[in-house]
Amino acid sequence: MTDARLTDSQRVVVTGMGATTPLGGDVASTWSAMLAGQSGVKVLTQDWVDMLPVHIAASVAVDPSEVLPRPLIKRSDRSGQFAIIAAREAWADAGSPEIDPERIGVVIASGIGGVTTLLDAYDTLKERGARRVLPMTVPMLMPNGPAALVGLELVARAGVHTPVSACSSGAEAIAYGADMIRNGRADIVAAGGTEAAIHPLPLAGFAAMQALSTRNDEPERASRPYDKGRDGFVLGEGAGVLVLESLAHAKARSATIYAEIAGSGITSDAHHMAQPDPVGSGASRAMRMAIESAGAVPSDVVHINAHATSTPVGDVAEAEAIRKALGDAVDGLCVSATKSMTGHLLGAAGAVETIATILALRNRLAPATTNLEDPDDDVHLDVVRGEPRALPDGEILALNNSFGFGGHNVALAVRSVQQ
């Protein structure tokens, strides 16, 4: 099933992973909690929460203040702090490769950017005056701030980039990073996404759209993809970063290879600013493009980590898109919806869920979707629930779906690697 059209210099593999999520402060703890079906959703304790209709969110399990030095905390937005934590873990996991900085790239996405810095700085301006606004405010609030921080950390000079495509941003960053390697711009790219938007204004805005769950009394049960009782997503935060390099480069330095980013598909709906195309045309086309670019066919796909945010319209639209993309092959497919545990990490979701997809292939185990008690009659998919499900042996292919407001669709094809 390996794509014979590509040389080892064109095949892009993952050699390092890092994350900080509502389930854990690193990849290992996040994956362990995911397999155990744990929830990262909790009742918020901030003093502003009572003025909102939504009192729950999925904050990171380990606050950056516990692992980063105070000077870095003071000069970076929370989204940048998450990105640094995940990038450091990923780079160390990849063996801290020593290569020419002009061959190192960074692609760290964000859906919203430094929104907490922006809003807090405005409060400072109103309440205390212009002289009390911090000199680092602009670098901290820039959407490219986290990517720049990681670029400085890794001394990356092949290019530092920030895709912004709402909830598909993290997945688009990985696709862009893979392209940088395939076209020879870089030998190694740190790619992923970060988000830190648990703040009263974003929560109020999403709530006004009726996009968020209001199951305030049962936070652990609020995110329930594909369930008849779902009433919206739960806002989460965190970051995920992958170290990407060509297969040839990874072999030359005897790196551990977790999986191959075998293909990607990127499309747009041109349908509605916030609602998905109800027939899923753009999403299904992205999935087909990802499969075809991997040199595969629909029957090769054994697993999908679905976007599945737990919104009434979105879950059904994606289910239809999956069936349209895979046709008869959908009957042999198992689907996981890990936002049931992490909440929705917006611009970081695609990156964290790509890590979950990679680990599912590597461990031959698809995580179960929690809170799926009464499946929607309009969702005709084999959704894993109850317990994680074993995946087949041998070389296998999985998809990770990420869709965003504005009609952005990104599908990544991930292939297992035998070492």
TORZA-934155 format. One record per residue (C-alpha): residue in three letters; x, y, z. Coordinates in Angstrom, 2 decimals, decimal comma, m for minus. Example, Ala and Ser with C-alpha at 12.3 -4.5 7.8 and 13.67 -1.06 7.14 Angstrom:
<atoms>
atom res->ala east->12,30 north->m4,50 up->7,80
atom res->ser east->13,67 north->m1,06 up->7,14
</atoms>
This chain:
<atoms>
atom res->met east->0,00 north->0,00 up->0,00
atom res->thr east->3,05 north->2,30 up->0,23
atom res->asp east->2,94 north->4,92 up->m2,52
atom res->ala east->5,42 north->3,68 up->m5,13
atom res->arg east->5,32 north->7,06 up->m6,88
atom res->leu east->7,39 north->8,71 up->m4,14
atom res->thr east->11,07 north->8,39 up->m3,30
atom res->asp east->12,31 north->8,23 up->0,27
atom res->ser east->13,21 north->11,92 up->m0,07
atom res->gln east->9,58 north->12,74 up->m0,89
atom res->arg east->7,89 north->10,59 up->1,72
atom res->val east->7,22 north->12,57 up->4,92
atom res->val east->7,37 north->10,83 up->8,28
atom res->val east->6,76 north->11,78 up->11,90
atom res->thr east->9,78 north->11,41 up->14,20
atom res->gly east->8,66 north->13,40 up->17,23
atom res->met east->5,43 north->14,35 up->18,99
atom res->gly east->4,56 north->16,79 up->21,74
atom res->ala east->1,33 north->17,98 up->23,34
atom res->thr east->m0,29 north->19,72 up->26,25
atom res->thr east->m4,03 north->19,09 up->26,45
atom res->pro east->m6,98 north->18,94 up->28,84
atom res->leu east->m6,11 north->15,26 up->29,37
atom res->gly east->m2,42 north->15,60 up->30,17
atom res->gly east->0,70 north->17,73 up->30,06
atom res->asp east->2,40 north->15,56 up->27,45
atom res->val east->1,69 north->12,98 up->24,77
atom res->ala east->1,94 north->9,92 up->27,01
atom res->ser east->m0,49 north->11,16 up->29,67
atom res->thr east->m2,91 north->12,46 up->27,04
atom res->trp east->m2,97 north->9,11 up->25,22
atom res->ser east->m3,31 north->7,13 up->28,44
atom res->ala east->m6,27 north->9,24 up->29,56
atom res->met east->m7,84 north->8,96 up->26,11
atom res->leu east->m7,69 north->5,17 up->26,16
atom res->ala east->m9,17 north->5,22 up->29,66
atom res->gly east->m12,10 north->7,34 up->28,45
atom res->gln east->m11,35 north->10,20 up->30,83
atom res->ser east->m12,79 north->13,68 up->30,36
atom res->gly east->m10,86 north->16,94 up->30,51
atom res->val east->m14,04 north->19,04 up->30,82
atom res->lys east->m14,60 north->20,82 up->34,13
atom res->val east->m16,63 north->23,61 up->35,68
atom res->leu east->m14,82 north->26,92 up->35,37
atom res->thr east->m13,92 north->28,65 up->38,64
atom res->gln east->m13,04 north->32,14 up->37,38
atom res->asp east->m15,01 north->35,02 up->38,91
atom res->trp east->m16,45 north->36,02 up->35,52
atom res->val east->m18,13 north->32,72 up->34,79
atom res->asp east->m21,47 north->33,61 up->36,42
atom res->met east->m22,23 north->36,23 up->33,79
atom res->leu east->m22,16 north->33,58 up->31,03
atom res->pro east->m24,70 north->30,93 up->30,03
atom res->val east->m21,86 north->28,39 up->29,73
atom res->his east->m19,88 north->27,51 up->32,85
atom res->ile east->m17,74 north->24,65 up->31,54
atom res->ala east->m14,61 north->24,26 up->29,43
atom res->ala east->m11,64 north->21,94 up->28,94
atom res->ser east->m8,58 north->23,72 up->30,34
atom res->val east->m5,13 north->22,18 up->30,06
atom res->ala east->m4,34 north->19,57 up->32,69
atom res->val east->m0,97 north->21,16 up->33,49
atom res->asp east->m0,78 north->24,94 up->33,59
atom res->pro east->2,21 north->26,49 up->31,77
atom res->ser east->3,27 north->28,21 up->35,00
atom res->glu east->4,16 north->24,77 up->36,34
atom res->val east->6,70 north->24,01 up->33,60
atom res->leu east->7,90 north->27,28 up->32,07
atom res->pro east->10,13 north->29,95 up->33,65
atom res->arg east->8,44 north->33,15 up->34,79
atom res->pro east->10,24 north->35,46 up->32,29
atom res->leu east->8,90 north->33,40 up->29,37
atom res->ile east->5,41 north->33,41 up->30,87
atom res->lys east->5,49 north->37,21 up->31,16
atom res->arg east->6,53 north->37,83 up->27,54
atom res->ser east->4,30 north->35,31 up->25,77
atom res->asp east->0,59 north->34,75 up->25,28
atom res->arg east->m0,89 north->31,59 up->26,72
atom res->ser east->m1,19 north->30,17 up->23,19
atom res->gly east->2,54 north->30,69 up->22,71
atom res->gln east->3,27 north->29,00 up->26,02
atom res->phe east->1,33 north->25,92 up->24,93
atom res->ala east->3,20 north->25,87 up->21,61
atom res->ile east->6,60 north->26,04 up->23,31
atom res->ile east->5,71 north->23,22 up->25,70
atom res->ala east->4,52 north->20,95 up->22,88
atom res->ala east->7,42 north->21,87 up->20,57
atom res->arg east->10,03 north->21,18 up->23,25
atom res->glu east->8,57 north->17,75 up->23,90
atom res->ala east->8,34 north->16,96 up->20,19
atom res->trp east->11,90 north->18,12 up->19,48
atom res->ala east->13,30 north->16,11 up->22,39
atom res->asp east->11,24 north->13,10 up->21,29
atom res->ala east->12,81 north->13,40 up->17,85
atom res->gly east->16,26 north->13,19 up->19,42
atom res->ser east->16,99 north->16,95 up->19,40
atom res->pro east->18,44 north->16,73 up->15,89
atom res->glu east->21,42 north->18,95 up->15,16
atom res->ile east->21,13 north->20,24 up->11,61
atom res->asp east->21,72 north->23,44 up->9,67
atom res->pro east->19,21 north->26,05 up->10,93
atom res->glu east->18,55 north->27,03 up->7,32
atom res->arg east->17,05 north->23,56 up->6,85
atom res->ile east->14,66 north->23,80 up->9,84
atom res->gly east->11,10 north->25,05 up->9,32
atom res->val east->8,19 north->25,80 up->11,65
atom res->val east->4,46 north->25,81 up->10,89
atom res->ile east->2,39 north->26,49 up->14,02
atom res->ala east->m1,25 north->27,38 up->13,41
atom res->ser east->m3,86 north->29,11 up->15,51
atom res->gly east->m7,53 north->29,72 up->14,89
atom res->ile east->m7,80 north->32,88 up->17,00
atom res->gly east->m4,27 north->33,86 up->18,07
atom res->gly east->m3,43 north->35,81 up->21,21
atom res->val east->m7,00 north->36,72 up->22,07
atom res->thr east->m6,49 north->36,74 up->25,85
atom res->thr east->m3,57 north->39,15 up->25,49
atom res->leu east->m5,62 north->41,41 up->23,22
atom res->leu east->m8,63 north->41,54 up->25,51
atom res->asp east->m6,62 north->41,88 up->28,72
atom res->ala east->m4,54 north->44,68 up->27,19
atom res->tyr east->m7,70 north->46,54 up->26,22
atom res->asp east->m8,96 north->46,27 up->29,78
atom res->thr east->m5,62 north->47,67 up->30,99
atom res->leu east->m5,88 north->50,56 up->28,53
atom res->lys east->m9,38 north->51,47 up->29,68
atom res->glu east->m8,76 north->51,06 up->33,40
atom res->arg east->m5,13 north->52,14 up->33,85
atom res->gly east->m4,16 north->54,12 up->30,78
atom res->ala east->m1,90 north->53,73 up->27,73
atom res->arg east->1,35 north->53,84 up->29,71
atom res->arg east->0,46 north->50,60 up->31,49
atom res->val east->0,03 north->48,57 up->28,28
atom res->leu east->2,95 north->46,14 up->28,06
atom res->pro east->5,63 north->46,74 up->25,39
atom res->met east->5,33 north->43,10 up->24,26
atom res->thr east->1,56 north->43,32 up->23,70
atom res->val east->1,68 north->43,29 up->19,90
atom res->pro east->4,14 north->40,35 up->19,56
atom res->met east->2,09 north->38,47 up->22,14
atom res->leu east->m1,28 north->38,97 up->20,42
atom res->met east->m0,11 north->38,28 up->16,85
atom res->pro east->m1,51 north->34,99 up->15,47
atom res->asn east->2,02 north->34,17 up->14,29
atom res->gly east->3,45 north->34,80 up->17,77
atom res->pro east->3,49 north->31,11 up->18,80
atom res->ala east->5,16 north->30,09 up->15,53
atom res->ala east->7,74 north->32,83 up->15,99
atom res->leu east->8,45 north->31,66 up->19,55
atom res->val east->9,00 north->28,09 up->18,36
atom res->gly east->11,12 north->29,36 up->15,47
atom res->leu east->13,34 north->31,23 up->17,91
atom res->glu east->13,51 north->28,18 up->20,17
atom res->leu east->14,65 north->25,90 up->17,32
atom res->val east->16,65 north->28,59 up->15,48
atom res->ala east->14,55 north->27,80 up->12,41
atom res->arg east->15,53 north->29,72 up->9,28
atom res->ala east->13,86 north->27,76 up->6,47
atom res->gly east->10,59 north->29,61 up->7,11
atom res->val east->8,18 north->30,16 up->9,98
atom res->his east->4,50 north->30,08 up->9,03
atom res->thr east->1,04 north->30,37 up->10,59
atom res->pro east->m2,00 north->29,03 up->8,72
atom res->val east->m5,25 north->30,47 up->10,08
atom res->ser east->m8,28 north->28,47 up->8,96
atom res->ala east->m10,41 north->28,28 up->12,10
atom res->cys east->m10,79 north->24,74 up->13,45
atom res->ser east->m8,86 north->23,16 up->10,58
atom res->ser east->m5,75 north->25,27 up->11,24
atom res->gly east->m3,68 north->22,63 up->13,05
atom res->ala east->m4,25 north->20,03 up->10,35
atom res->glu east->m3,49 north->22,55 up->7,61
atom res->ala east->m0,20 north->23,35 up->9,34
atom res->ile east->0,81 north->19,69 up->9,15
atom res->ala east->m0,11 north->19,54 up->5,46
atom res->tyr east->1,91 north->22,71 up->4,81
atom res->gly east->4,88 north->21,36 up->6,75
atom res->ala east->4,81 north->18,16 up->4,72
atom res->asp east->4,78 north->20,22 up->1,53
atom res->met east->7,85 north->22,18 up->2,74
atom res->ile east->9,77 north->18,93 up->2,98
atom res->arg east->8,50 north->17,47 up->m0,29
atom res->asn east->9,45 north->20,57 up->m2,25
atom res->gly east->12,90 north->20,74 up->m0,70
atom res->arg east->12,51 north->23,89 up->1,38
atom res->ala east->13,40 north->22,16 up->4,65
atom res->asp east->14,79 north->18,91 up->6,00
atom res->ile east->12,88 north->19,06 up->9,31
atom res->val east->9,69 north->20,95 up->10,15
atom res->ala east->7,98 north->21,38 up->13,52
atom res->ala east->4,29 north->21,57 up->12,61
atom res->gly east->1,06 north->21,73 up->14,58
atom res->gly east->m1,40 north->24,04 up->16,25
atom res->thr east->m2,12 north->25,88 up->19,47
atom res->glu east->m5,09 north->27,66 up->21,04
atom res->ala east->m5,86 north->29,49 up->24,27
atom res->ala east->m9,30 north->31,08 up->24,06
atom res->ile east->m10,96 north->30,22 up->27,37
atom res->his east->m11,95 north->33,80 up->28,13
atom res->pro east->m15,38 north->35,36 up->28,70
atom res->leu east->m15,63 north->37,04 up->25,29
atom res->pro east->m14,93 north->33,97 up->23,09
atom res->leu east->m17,19 north->31,91 up->25,34
atom res->ala east->m19,94 north->34,54 up->25,10
atom res->gly east->m19,52 north->34,72 up->21,32
atom res->phe east->m19,71 north->30,97 up->20,77
atom res->ala east->m22,64 north->30,76 up->23,19
atom res->ala east->m24,47 north->33,49 up->21,26
atom res->met east->m24,15 north->31,29 up->18,17
atom res->gln east->m25,69 north->28,43 up->20,18
atom res->ala east->m22,57 north->26,44 up->19,37
atom res->leu east->m21,64 north->25,47 up->22,94
atom res->ser east->m23,07 north->22,83 up->25,21
atom res->thr east->m24,92 north->24,22 up->28,22
atom res->arg east->m24,76 north->20,98 up->30,19
atom res->asn east->m23,22 north->22,88 up->33,10
atom res->asp east->m24,28 north->20,39 up->35,76
atom res->glu east->m22,59 north->17,44 up->34,03
atom res->pro east->m19,34 north->18,74 up->32,50
atom res->glu east->m17,81 north->15,30 up->31,88
atom res->arg east->m20,91 north->14,31 up->29,87
atom res->ala east->m21,29 north->17,55 up->27,92
atom res->ser east->m19,25 north->16,68 up->24,83
atom res->arg east->m21,18 north->13,83 up->23,21
atom res->pro east->m20,49 north->13,43 up->19,48
atom res->tyr east->m23,14 north->11,54 up->17,48
atom res->asp east->m25,44 north->11,22 up->20,49
atom res->lys east->m29,08 north->12,30 up->20,19
atom res->gly east->m28,65 north->14,41 up->23,33
atom res->arg east->m25,73 north->16,49 up->22,03
atom res->asp east->m26,23 north->20,24 up->22,28
atom res->gly east->m22,95 north->21,76 up->21,13
atom res->phe east->m19,21 north->21,57 up->21,65
atom res->val east->m17,12 north->22,28 up->24,74
atom res->leu east->m14,36 north->24,86 up->24,33
atom res->gly east->m10,91 north->23,45 up->24,99
atom res->glu east->m7,32 north->24,66 up->24,92
atom res->gly east->m3,85 north->23,25 up->24,35
atom res->ala east->m1,34 north->22,46 up->21,63
atom res->gly east->0,05 north->19,62 up->19,56
atom res->val east->3,29 north->19,62 up->17,56
atom res->leu east->4,82 north->17,02 up->15,24
atom res->val east->8,39 north->16,82 up->13,98
atom res->leu east->8,25 north->16,03 up->10,28
atom res->glu east->11,12 north->15,00 up->8,00
atom res->ser east->11,69 north->13,02 up->4,86
atom res->leu east->12,00 north->9,27 up->5,20
atom res->ala east->15,50 north->9,48 up->3,74
atom res->his east->16,57 north->12,07 up->6,31
atom res->ala east->15,04 north->10,09 up->9,18
atom res->lys east->16,78 north->6,89 up->8,08
atom res->ala east->20,12 north->8,67 up->7,72
atom res->arg east->20,06 north->9,72 up->11,37
atom res->ser east->18,47 north->6,46 up->12,60
atom res->ala east->15,44 north->8,30 up->13,99
atom res->thr east->12,41 north->6,59 up->15,46
atom res->ile east->9,58 north->6,78 up->12,92
atom res->tyr east->6,04 north->6,88 up->14,29
atom res->ala east->4,05 north->7,10 up->11,06
atom res->glu east->3,94 north->8,62 up->7,61
atom res->ile east->1,94 north->11,70 up->6,63
atom res->ala east->0,97 north->9,98 up->3,42
atom res->gly east->m1,36 north->12,54 up->1,90
atom res->ser east->m3,63 north->15,50 up->2,45
atom res->gly east->m6,75 north->17,06 up->0,98
atom res->ile east->m7,71 north->20,72 up->1,39
atom res->thr east->m10,98 north->22,13 up->0,03
atom res->ser east->m13,53 north->24,85 up->0,79
atom res->asp east->m17,32 north->24,78 up->0,84
atom res->ala east->m18,28 north->28,29 up->m0,34
atom res->his east->m21,58 north->27,54 up->1,39
atom res->his east->m21,93 north->29,46 up->4,70
atom res->met east->m19,70 north->31,28 up->7,18
atom res->ala east->m20,51 north->29,00 up->10,11
atom res->gln east->m22,68 north->26,11 up->8,91
atom res->pro east->m21,25 north->23,08 up->7,09
atom res->asp east->m22,47 north->22,07 up->3,66
atom res->pro east->m25,33 north->19,71 up->4,68
atom res->val east->m24,44 north->17,20 up->1,96
atom res->gly east->m20,73 north->17,35 up->2,81
atom res->ser east->m19,43 north->17,83 up->m0,74
atom res->gly east->m16,30 north->19,77 up->0,22
atom res->ala east->m15,48 north->17,55 up->3,18
atom res->ser east->m15,88 north->14,34 up->1,17
atom res->arg east->m13,73 north->15,78 up->m1,62
atom res->ala east->m10,98 north->16,58 up->0,91
atom res->met east->m11,06 north->12,99 up->2,15
atom res->arg east->m10,89 north->11,59 up->m1,37
atom res->met east->m7,99 north->13,90 up->m2,20
atom res->ala east->m6,11 north->12,75 up->0,91
atom res->ile east->m6,62 north->9,09 up->0,01
atom res->glu east->m5,62 north->9,60 up->m3,63
atom res->ser east->m2,54 north->11,66 up->m2,75
atom res->ala east->m1,47 north->8,79 up->m0,49
atom res->gly east->m1,60 north->6,46 up->m3,48
atom res->ala east->m4,40 north->4,55 up->m1,79
atom res->val east->m8,04 north->3,60 up->m2,33
atom res->pro east->m10,99 north->3,95 up->0,08
atom res->ser east->m10,85 north->0,30 up->1,13
atom res->asp east->m7,32 north->0,90 up->2,50
atom res->val east->m8,70 north->3,20 up->5,21
atom res->val east->m9,39 north->1,32 up->8,45
atom res->his east->m9,85 north->4,19 up->10,90
atom res->ile east->m10,96 north->7,82 up->11,01
atom res->asn east->m10,47 north->10,29 up->13,82
atom res->ala east->m13,51 north->12,41 up->12,99
atom res->his east->m13,90 north->16,16 up->13,44
atom res->ala east->m17,15 north->15,37 up->15,32
atom res->thr east->m17,48 north->18,43 up->17,54
atom res->ser east->m20,83 north->17,41 up->19,10
atom res->thr east->m22,96 north->19,97 up->17,28
atom res->pro east->m26,37 north->18,79 up->16,02
atom res->val east->m25,79 north->19,81 up->12,39
atom res->gly east->m22,05 north->19,28 up->12,06
atom res->asp east->m21,92 north->15,67 up->13,21
atom res->val east->m24,55 north->14,55 up->10,73
atom res->ala east->m22,96 north->16,50 up->7,86
atom res->glu east->m19,59 north->14,89 up->8,51
atom res->ala east->m21,13 north->11,43 up->8,76
atom res->glu east->m22,70 north->11,95 up->5,34
atom res->ala east->m19,40 north->13,22 up->3,96
atom res->ile east->m17,53 north->10,15 up->5,24
atom res->arg east->m20,05 north->7,82 up->3,60
atom res->lys east->m19,87 north->9,79 up->0,37
atom res->ala east->m16,05 north->9,75 up->0,35
atom res->leu east->m15,59 north->6,07 up->1,15
atom res->gly east->m18,64 north->4,54 up->m0,48
atom res->asp east->m19,00 north->0,83 up->0,26
atom res->ala east->m15,66 north->0,86 up->2,13
atom res->val east->m17,32 north->2,68 up->5,03
atom res->asp east->m18,72 north->m0,64 up->6,25
atom res->gly east->m15,24 north->m1,81 up->7,27
atom res->leu east->m14,27 north->1,44 up->8,99
atom res->cys east->m14,11 north->2,31 up->12,69
atom res->val east->m14,59 north->5,95 up->13,70
atom res->ser east->m13,34 north->7,69 up->16,85
atom res->ala east->m14,44 north->11,12 up->18,10
atom res->thr east->m11,84 north->12,16 up->20,66
atom res->lys east->m13,34 north->15,62 up->21,23
atom res->ser east->m15,73 north->13,75 up->23,50
atom res->met east->m12,84 north->13,76 up->25,98
atom res->thr east->m10,67 north->16,77 up->25,08
atom res->gly east->m13,36 north->19,23 up->24,12
atom res->his east->m12,74 north->21,30 up->20,99
atom res->leu east->m9,26 north->22,80 up->20,85
atom res->leu east->m10,11 north->24,96 up->17,81
atom res->gly east->m6,86 north->25,69 up->15,95
atom res->ala east->m5,00 north->23,02 up->17,93
atom res->ala east->m7,61 north->20,30 up->17,40
atom res->gly east->m6,27 north->19,02 up->14,08
atom res->ala east->m2,75 north->18,66 up->15,47
atom res->val east->m3,72 north->16,93 up->18,71
atom res->glu east->m6,08 north->14,63 up->16,84
atom res->thr east->m3,37 north->13,78 up->14,30
atom res->ile east->m1,24 north->12,67 up->17,24
atom res->ala east->m4,16 north->10,52 up->18,44
atom res->thr east->m4,48 north->9,05 up->14,94
atom res->ile east->m0,77 north->8,24 up->14,80
atom res->leu east->m0,89 north->6,56 up->18,21
atom res->ala east->m3,98 north->4,59 up->17,22
atom res->leu east->m2,06 north->3,16 up->14,25
atom res->arg east->1,12 north->2,59 up->16,22
atom res->asn east->m0,68 north->0,86 up->19,10
atom res->arg east->m3,29 north->m0,79 up->16,85
atom res->leu east->m6,01 north->0,61 up->19,09
atom res->ala east->m8,75 north->3,11 up->18,20
atom res->pro east->m9,97 north->5,18 up->21,19
atom res->ala east->m13,59 north->4,90 up->22,19
atom res->thr east->m15,99 north->7,82 up->21,85
atom res->thr east->m17,34 north->8,68 up->25,29
atom res->asn east->m20,87 north->9,82 up->26,14
atom res->leu east->m22,35 north->8,11 up->23,08
atom res->glu east->m25,35 north->6,54 up->24,79
atom res->asp east->m28,14 north->6,99 up->22,24
atom res->pro east->m26,72 north->7,17 up->18,70
atom res->asp east->m28,31 north->9,58 up->16,24
atom res->asp east->m30,47 north->7,73 up->13,73
atom res->asp east->m29,01 north->9,88 up->10,93
atom res->val east->m25,40 north->8,87 up->11,65
atom res->his east->m24,72 north->5,66 up->9,75
atom res->leu east->m21,17 north->4,97 up->10,91
atom res->asp east->m19,47 north->2,35 up->13,06
atom res->val east->m18,44 north->4,66 up->15,91
atom res->val east->m16,16 north->3,07 up->18,51
atom res->arg east->m17,70 north->3,28 up->21,96
atom res->gly east->m17,49 north->1,50 up->25,27
atom res->glu east->m13,91 north->0,24 up->24,93
atom res->pro east->m11,04 north->0,99 up->22,54
atom res->arg east->m11,07 north->m1,24 up->19,48
atom res->ala east->m8,20 north->m3,24 up->18,01
atom res->leu east->m6,98 north->m2,24 up->14,55
atom res->pro east->m5,61 north->m4,71 up->11,98
atom res->asp east->m1,96 north->m5,73 up->11,75
atom res->gly east->0,24 north->m4,84 up->8,80
atom res->glu east->0,51 north->m1,56 up->6,94
atom res->ile east->m2,73 north->0,38 up->7,45
atom res->leu east->m4,12 north->3,82 up->6,63
atom res->ala east->m6,18 north->6,24 up->8,70
atom res->leu east->m7,71 north->9,68 up->8,15
atom res->asn east->m7,91 north->12,66 up->10,45
atom res->asn east->m10,66 north->15,16 up->9,59
atom res->ser east->m10,63 north->18,84 up->10,52
atom res->phe east->m13,26 north->21,34 up->9,40
atom res->gly east->m13,57 north->25,02 up->10,28
atom res->phe east->m15,88 north->28,03 up->10,21
atom res->gly east->m15,64 north->29,68 up->6,82
atom res->gly east->m16,03 north->26,35 up->5,07
atom res->his east->m12,45 north->25,11 up->5,48
atom res->asn east->m11,93 north->21,35 up->5,05
atom res->val east->m8,69 north->19,48 up->5,72
atom res->ala east->m8,19 north->15,71 up->5,71
atom res->leu east->m4,86 north->14,08 up->6,48
atom res->ala east->m3,99 north->10,53 up->5,46
atom res->val east->m1,70 north->8,82 up->7,99
atom res->arg east->m0,01 north->5,51 up->7,20
atom res->ser east->1,54 north->3,12 up->9,70
atom res->val east->5,25 north->2,41 up->9,31
atom res->gln east->6,89 north->m0,93 up->9,98
atom res->gln east->10,38 north->m0,66 up->11,54
</atoms>
